[in-house]
Amino acid sequence: MNGLISIGATYGGGYAGGMHFQQLAYFVAVAETRHFTRAAETVHVSQPSLSQQIKALEGELGAELFSRARGNITLTDAGEALLPLARRILADADTARHEVQELVQLRRGRIRLGATPSVCTGLLPDVLRAFHDLHPGVQLLIEEGGSHDLVRQLARGVLDLALLVLPLPAASPVLTTVELLQEDLVVLSSTARPAPGAEGTVRIADLQDEPMVMFRHGYDLRELTVAACRAQGFEPQFTVEGGEMDAVLGFVRAGLGIAVMPRMVAARAGQDLRVTPLAPPGLRRTIALAHRSDVAPPRAARELQRLLLAHRPDVPVTGGEGERADG
């Protein structure tokens, strides 16, 4: 037990002394063995040192804890009252020490991570698997949303970390960001319908007459796609809007329209979807890891951040003509 940790009380604004955990441990040892020498052996100290600490504890409490009549060690009324309390205090201290060590050593804990749907589909699975293999006792709570929503949740302390699309929204709180990767966007379409564009690539202008499947308002891919189309002088035609990556890919697979997606997502989409690169200059996006600047992430979140930085994927910038989504 650490003798520097004490339990004290204040009276009239002044400190009235305190009971050390060490003293309580010595007291319990004597109470259980009813013998000072054997108690000293139990707690691995000399008998004089143990006796001195018991006397100090009695002085702090203002009461004798043991009766030493005729060589027999028995508890006084004060000692009988203190014994169950001392055992409880020591047990609680051990529990507290164990809980903190579990967290520090990442045997347990929790990470609240926010990410856009496309990042959840493309980047996170491999990294989260590696993290879980290393720290199976740490709970991972994933919140999907657009960068605007994730920034707000970081500011409110709802999230520890977030994977965002740069640049950050205007008037964002002060965040620390680390760039993870830049990747190209491509066009996904069903292999059951004609490929968009010509000669293996598609221009943004070619999407003017194409029905499109897209995320709801507030998602980064939607904002990026709409801005690119408007820069070419037209409004995109959204036939279906969704909020989940699997749903959006399913709508494209069913032939309801095309979708502009990150290449990282396209690589996992399946054989029945076609990947068509955008003609130069194309569209790119930057993914960054963010946390509040004024609050240090928990130990587990810092370890996940280290893994994310160590596993930055090499995302291909261009693709072959008419490639399948798993090619």
C-alpha positions in Angstrom: 0.0 0.0 0.0 1.2 3.5 -0.7 1.6 5.4 2.6 1.6 8.7 0.8 -2.1 8.4 0.0 -4.2 9.6 2.9 -7.9 10.0 3.8 -8.5 13.2 5.7 -11.1 15.7 6.8 -11.2 19.5 7.0 -12.5 21.4 10.0 -12.9 25.1 9.9 -11.0 25.3 6.6 -7.9 23.6 8.1 -6.6 20.1 7.5 -7.0 17.8 10.5 -4.6 15.0 9.4 -5.4 11.8 7.7 -5.3 8.0 7.8 -2.9 6.4 5.3 -4.0 3.4 3.4 -0.8 1.8 4.7 -1.9 2.4 8.3 -5.3 0.8 7.6 -3.7 -2.2 6.0 -1.5 -2.6 9.1 -4.5 -2.2 11.4 -6.4 -4.9 9.5 -3.4 -7.3 9.6 -3.2 -6.9 13.4 -6.9 -7.3 13.8 -6.9 -10.5 11.8 -3.8 -12.1 13.4 -4.3 -10.7 16.9 -0.5 -10.6 17.0 1.8 -7.7 16.1 4.8 -9.8 15.1 2.8 -12.1 12.8 1.0 -9.0 11.4 4.3 -7.4 10.6 5.4 -10.5 8.8 2.1 -10.6 6.8 2.6 -7.0 5.5 6.4 -7.4 5.1 7.6 -4.6 7.6 9.4 -4.7 10.9 7.4 -5.1 14.0 8.5 -1.7 15.4 7.5 0.1 12.2 4.1 -1.5 12.3 3.6 -0.6 16.0 4.6 2.9 15.3 2.1 3.3 12.5 -0.7 1.8 14.6 0.1 4.3 17.3 0.0 7.1 14.7 -3.4 5.9 13.5 -4.8 5.8 17.1 -3.5 9.3 17.5 -5.2 10.5 14.4 -8.5 8.9 15.6 -8.2 9.9 19.2 -9.0 6.4 20.4 -7.2 3.1 21.2 -7.9 0.4 18.7 -6.4 -2.6 20.5 -6.4 -3.8 24.1 -3.1 -5.3 25.0 -3.9 -6.6 28.4 -1.8 -9.6 29.6 -0.2 -10.1 26.2 -3.6 -10.7 24.5 -4.4 -8.5 21.5 -8.2 -7.8 21.3 -10.1 -5.1 19.5 -11.6 -2.2 21.5 -15.1 -0.9 20.7 -13.4 1.7 18.4 -11.4 -1.1 16.7 -14.5 -3.2 16.2 -16.2 -0.2 14.6 -13.2 0.6 12.3 -12.5 -2.9 11.1 -15.3 -3.3 8.5 -14.9 0.3 7.4 -11.1 -0.2 6.9 -11.7 -3.4 4.9 -14.2 -1.6 2.7 -11.8 1.3 2.1 -8.9 -1.0 1.2 -11.1 -3.0 -1.1 -12.4 0.1 -2.8 -8.8 1.4 -3.2 -7.8 -1.9 -4.8 -10.8 -1.7 -7.1 -9.9 1.9 -8.1 -6.3 0.9 -8.8 -7.4 -2.1 -10.9 -9.9 0.0 -12.9 -7.3 2.7 -13.6 -4.7 0.1 -14.6 -7.2 -1.6 -16.9 -7.8 1.7 -18.7 -4.1 2.8 -18.9 -3.0 -0.6 -20.1 -5.9 -0.7 -22.7 -7.4 -3.9 -21.3 -10.7 -2.1 -21.3 -12.1 1.4 -22.2 -14.2 3.1 -24.9 -13.6 5.1 -28.0 -16.2 7.3 -29.5 -15.2 7.7 -33.2 -17.1 9.7 -35.8 -16.7 9.1 -39.5 -18.5 9.8 -42.8 -20.2 6.7 -44.3 -17.7 6.4 -47.1 -14.8 6.3 -44.7 -16.6 3.7 -42.5 -16.9 1.5 -45.6 -13.5 2.1 -47.1 -10.9 3.0 -44.5 -12.1 1.8 -41.1 -12.7 -2.0 -41.4 -9.1 -3.0 -41.6 -7.8 -0.5 -39.0 -10.6 -1.4 -36.5 -9.9 -5.1 -37.0 -6.2 -4.5 -36.2 -7.1 -2.4 -33.2 -9.5 -5.0 -31.9 -6.9 -7.7 -32.3 -4.5 -5.7 -30.1 -7.1 -4.5 -27.5 -10.2 -6.7 -27.5 -11.5 -5.3 -24.3 -11.8 -1.7 -25.7 -15.3 -0.9 -26.9 -15.6 0.9 -30.2 -18.6 3.2 -30.7 -18.9 4.5 -34.3 -21.1 7.4 -35.2 -21.7 8.0 -39.0 -22.5 11.5 -40.3 -21.4 14.3 -42.5 -18.4 16.5 -41.5 -20.7 19.3 -40.3 -22.5 17.0 -37.8 -19.2 15.4 -36.7 -17.6 18.8 -36.0 -20.6 19.7 -33.9 -20.3 16.5 -31.9 -16.6 17.0 -31.4 -17.3 20.4 -30.0 -19.9 19.1 -27.6 -17.6 16.3 -26.4 -19.8 13.6 -27.8 -16.9 12.2 -29.8 -13.2 11.6 -29.0 -12.0 11.5 -32.6 -13.6 12.1 -36.0 -12.5 11.3 -39.6 -13.6 14.4 -41.6 -13.4 15.7 -45.1 -11.2 18.9 -45.4 -11.6 21.8 -45.5 -13.5 22.1 -42.2 -16.9 23.8 -42.3 -16.8 27.6 -41.6 -16.9 28.7 -38.0 -15.7 25.3 -36.8 -14.5 25.1 -33.2 -10.7 24.9 -32.7 -9.7 21.4 -33.8 -6.4 19.7 -34.3 -6.4 17.9 -37.6 -3.9 15.4 -39.2 -4.2 14.7 -42.9 -4.6 11.0 -43.5 -5.0 10.7 -47.3 -6.1 12.2 -50.5 -8.2 10.1 -52.9 -9.9 10.4 -56.3 -13.6 10.1 -56.7 -14.9 7.8 -59.4 -18.3 7.1 -61.0 -20.0 3.8 -60.0 -22.7 2.3 -62.3 -24.4 -1.0 -62.7 -22.8 -3.4 -65.1 -26.3 -4.1 -66.4 -26.6 -0.6 -67.9 -24.3 1.2 -70.5 -21.2 2.8 -69.1 -21.4 6.6 -68.7 -19.0 8.7 -70.7 -16.8 7.5 -73.5 -13.3 5.9 -73.9 -13.1 4.6 -70.3 -13.5 8.0 -68.6 -16.4 10.3 -67.8 -16.4 14.1 -67.6 -18.5 15.9 -65.0 -20.4 17.5 -67.9 -21.4 14.0 -69.1 -23.3 13.5 -65.9 -25.9 16.2 -66.8 -28.3 13.7 -68.3 -27.5 10.8 -66.0 -29.9 9.9 -63.2 -27.9 9.9 -60.0 -28.1 8.2 -56.6 -26.8 10.4 -53.8 -26.6 10.9 -50.0 -29.0 13.2 -48.2 -28.3 16.9 -47.5 -25.4 17.4 -45.1 -23.1 14.7 -46.4 -19.7 15.6 -47.9 -20.0 13.5 -51.1 -23.3 15.2 -52.0 -21.9 18.7 -51.4 -18.8 17.9 -53.5 -20.8 16.4 -56.3 -23.4 19.2 -56.4 -20.6 21.9 -56.4 -18.8 20.1 -59.3 -22.0 19.9 -61.4 -22.9 23.5 -60.7 -19.4 24.5 -61.8 -20.2 22.9 -65.2 -23.5 24.9 -65.4 -26.1 22.3 -64.4 -28.0 20.8 -61.4 -27.6 17.0 -60.9 -30.7 14.9 -61.2 -31.0 12.8 -58.1 -33.5 10.0 -58.6 -32.9 8.4 -55.1 -31.4 9.9 -51.9 -30.2 7.8 -49.0 -28.2 8.1 -45.8 -26.5 4.7 -45.6 -23.7 3.5 -47.8 -25.1 0.1 -48.3 -28.4 1.5 -49.4 -26.8 3.9 -51.9 -24.7 1.1 -53.4 -27.8 -1.1 -53.6 -29.7 1.6 -55.5 -26.9 1.9 -58.0 -26.7 -1.9 -58.3 -30.4 -2.0 -59.1 -29.8 0.4 -62.0 -31.6 3.4 -60.5 -28.7 5.7 -61.3 -25.0 6.3 -61.1 -23.1 7.6 -58.0 -20.0 9.6 -57.5 -17.9 7.7 -54.9 -14.4 7.5 -53.4 -12.2 5.0 -55.1 -11.6 3.4 -51.6 -15.4 2.5 -51.5 -15.4 1.4 -55.1 -12.7 -1.1 -54.4 -15.1 -2.9 -52.0 -18.4 -2.5 -53.9 -18.6 -5.8 -55.7 -18.5 -7.4 -59.2 -21.8 -6.1 -60.3 -20.7 -2.5 -60.2 -18.6 -0.7 -62.8 -15.9 1.8 -61.9 -15.4 4.7 -64.4 -12.7 7.2 -63.6 -13.4 10.9 -63.9 -11.6 12.6 -66.8 -8.9 15.1 -65.7 -8.8 17.2 -63.7 -11.3 14.9 -61.9 -12.4 15.3 -58.3 -10.3 14.6 -55.2 -11.0 14.8 -51.5 -8.8 15.0 -48.4 -9.6 12.9 -45.3 -8.2 14.1 -41.9 -8.3 12.9 -38.3 -9.6 15.5 -35.9 -10.0 16.0 -32.2 -10.6 19.0 -30.0 -7.5 21.1 -29.4 -8.3 21.8 -25.7 -9.0 18.2 -24.7 -6.5 15.4 -24.9 -8.2 12.2 -26.3 -8.4 9.2 -24.0 -5.5 6.7 -24.0 -7.4 4.3 -26.1 -8.3 7.0 -28.6 -4.7 8.0 -28.9 -3.7 4.4 -29.6 -6.3 4.2 -32.4 -5.0 7.5 -33.8 -1.5 6.0 -33.9 -2.9 2.9 -35.8 -4.8 5.1 -38.3 -1.6 7.1 -39.0 0.4 3.9 -39.4 -2.1 2.3 -41.7 -2.6 5.2 -44.1 -3.7 3.4 -47.3 -2.1 3.9 -50.7 -5.2 4.8 -52.7 -4.7 4.5 -56.5 -5.2 7.8 -58.2 -6.4 6.4 -61.5 -8.0 3.2 -62.7 -8.2 1.1 -65.8 -11.0 1.4 -68.4 -14.3 -0.1 -67.5 -12.9 -1.8 -64.4 -15.1 -3.9 -62.1 -15.5 -2.6 -58.5 -13.4 -5.4 -57.1 -10.7 -5.3 -59.7 
